[in-house]
């Protein structure tokens, strides 16, 4: 006996497979963009940490210079330090009442 061929069932399996592939594609794009943004924020966090460490070092440099001669800051011009291919600029700003502000800029 031969089996009768099945009638066309309107392609419901194809619709389910296409929907599943579409959902998985959207999920993969979301995961990929999240990983990229996390990597970029990690790089920026590393730059901020290095800038903070340079500012702390600049504070102690200013402190030691001012304790030797209270009227002179380490340098009126910004110092440039290059770490991991990034230029950090350290600037000492005289504040009120003998305070010194250490500013670190980077790009």
N, C-alpha and C positions, 0 to 999 in steps of 0.2 A: 504494500500500500504506500502510496505517495501522500505526503503531507500537503495540505492546501497552503499556498502562500498566504502570509499574514497581510492584512489590509494596512494601509497607511494610517499610522496612529498620530499624525500631525507633528511629529518630530519633537516630542516632549523631552526625550533624552538629550537631544542636541541643545535645546534651550537650557536645560539644567547644567550641562557641561560648560556652555558658554558663560553662564552666570557664575559658576564656580571659578572659572579661569579669570573672569573680570574681577571678582572679589579678591582672589589671591594676588592679582597684579596690583590692585590698589593698596593692599596690605604691604607688599614688597616695596612699593614706592614710598609709602609712609615710613617704613623702617629704615630705608636707605637715607631719606632726607633727615631723619632724626639722628642717625649715626654721623652724618656729615656735620650737622650743626653742633653735636657734642664734641666732635674733634676740633672744630674751629673755636668753640668756647674754651676748650682745654688749652689751646695755643695762647689765647688771650689771657687766661688765668696764669700761665707760665710767665708771660710778659709782665703782668701786674706784680707777681711775686718777686721777680728780679728787680723791678723798679722800686719796690718797697725795701728790699735788702740794700740796694744802692742808696736809698734815702737814709736808712739807718746808719750805714757806713759814713755817709756825708755828714750826718748829725755828729757822730763821734769825731770826725775830722775837724769840723767846725768847733766842737767843744775843746779839743786839744789845742787848736790854734788860738782860740779866744782865751784859754786859761794861761797861755804863754804871753800873749800881748792882747789885752782885752779890746783894743780898738781896731783890730784888723781881722777881716774874714779870710778864709782860705784863698779865694780867688774871686775878683769881681766879674770875670768872664765865665761863661758856662764851661764846665768840663765835659768832654765827650768820651764815653766809654762804649766799646763795641763788644757785645756779648751774643754769641750764636748768630752772627750776621745782622744784628739789630743795634742801631745806635741809640744810646741813652744819653740824655743831656742833663747834667746835674748843675743846678743853679742855687747859689746861696743868696738869700734876701735878708737884709737887716731889718728887723722888726722894731716895734716900740720897746722901750725899757731893756735894751740889750738882748732881746730875743732874736733868734736866727731861724728863718724858715728855709727848709731844704726842699726844693722843687725838682722832681725828676720827670722829664718828658721823653716819650718814645713814640715811634710810629709803627 
